[in-house]
């Protein structure tokens, strides 16, 4: 099945520069519809709006007041959001974090810094080649 590059993608990070970097990489990869949230709470509110279903969430781990990990747990606990592909981005490659995210239902994990090729391979592993 072909990947729909016009599907809505949600980038969640409290660091505006990182949001801009990920947004630019996604645009390079052909994704046209990129939205953003500054923390897990804002992301959850956007995801629960009935008018828009995100085809992919790319979230930072460390944010306040709601972390990416807490967001992931909320998404996986919500039947309507549960199937949403979720990629966690973090500067920490601690094994226990990766294990915790996997247990919570993350689809993939990216350690900063990363480039377009890494992002593409991680996304492709989750939603298919594009």
Secondary structure, DSSP 4 states (H G I P E B T S, - for coil): ----TTS-EEEE-S-HHHHHHHHHHHHHTT---EEEESSHHHHHHHHH-TT---SEEEEES--SSS-HHHHHHHHHHSTTTTTS-EEEEES---HHHHHHHHHHT-SEEEESS--HHHHHHHHHHHH---
